[in-house]
Amino acid sequence: MENQSRPKNYLVESILATLFCCLPLGVVAIINASKVNSAFDAGNYDEAQEASESAKKWMKYSIIAGVVGIVLYVILVVVMGVGGAALGGGY
């Protein structure tokens, strides 16, 4: 066995991104994260590294999608609140 270091699997980060940010993209990150250790243990170092990089990429995409969604939601609430107040929709 070569003296290779195990790539980071990003499993915890992927699970958190799935729970708090974007479910579909987070699931893809979890799937890739789960491949890292098994590929490394099988001696497929290149495959393990690729799975690690892919898990990191999808985890980041999930976080970005979650942040964008929250920002758009806040903007929508503010615009609807201002629009409602301008139309006399207040108390």
C-alpha positions in Angstrom: 0.0 0.0 0.0 1.3 3.4 -1.0 1.8 6.1 1.6 -1.2 8.1 0.6 -3.2 10.4 2.9 -6.9 9.9 3.1 -8.7 12.8 1.3 -11.3 14.7 3.4 -14.7 13.3 2.8 -16.8 16.4 3.7 -19.6 14.2 5.0 -20.5 16.3 8.0 -20.4 19.5 6.0 -22.6 17.8 3.3 -25.2 16.7 5.8 -25.4 20.1 7.4 -25.7 21.8 4.0 -28.5 19.3 3.1 -30.4 20.0 6.3 -30.0 23.8 6.4 -29.5 24.9 2.8 -30.6 23.0 -0.3 -31.8 19.4 -0.1 -31.3 18.2 -3.7 -27.7 19.5 -4.0 -26.9 18.4 -0.5 -27.9 14.8 -1.3 -25.5 14.8 -4.3 -22.8 16.0 -1.9 -23.6 13.3 0.6 -23.5 10.6 -2.1 -20.0 11.8 -3.3 -18.8 12.1 0.3 -19.8 8.6 1.1 -17.7 7.3 -1.8 -14.4 8.8 -0.5 -13.5 6.3 2.2 -14.6 3.2 0.4 -12.6 4.2 -2.7 -9.6 5.0 -0.6 -9.8 1.7 1.4 -10.1 -0.2 -1.9 -6.8 1.4 -3.1 -8.5 3.7 -5.7 -6.7 6.8 -4.6 -7.5 8.9 -7.7 -11.2 8.0 -7.4 -11.2 8.9 -3.7 -9.6 12.3 -4.5 -12.2 12.9 -7.3 -15.1 12.0 -5.0 -13.7 14.3 -2.3 -13.4 17.2 -4.7 -16.9 16.5 -6.1 -18.4 16.4 -2.6 -16.7 19.7 -1.7 -18.1 21.2 -4.9 -21.7 20.1 -4.4 -21.6 21.0 -0.7 -20.6 24.6 -1.8 -23.3 24.7 -4.4 -25.8 23.6 -1.8 -24.7 26.4 0.6 -24.8 29.0 -2.2 -28.3 27.9 -3.3 -29.5 28.1 0.3 -28.1 31.6 0.8 -29.5 32.8 -2.5 -32.9 31.4 -1.6 -32.9 33.1 1.8 -31.9 36.4 0.3 -34.6 36.2 -2.4 -37.2 35.3 0.3 -36.2 38.3 2.4 -36.4 40.6 -0.6 -39.8 39.2 -1.5 -41.1 39.8 2.0 -39.8 43.3 2.1 -41.2 44.2 -1.3 -44.6 42.6 -0.4 -44.6 44.5 2.9 -43.8 47.8 1.3 -46.3 47.2 -1.5 -49.0 46.2 1.0 -48.3 49.3 3.1 -48.4 51.5 0.1 -51.9 50.2 -0.9 -53.2 50.8 2.6 -53.1 47.2 3.7 -51.9 48.1 7.2 -54.0 48.3 10.3 
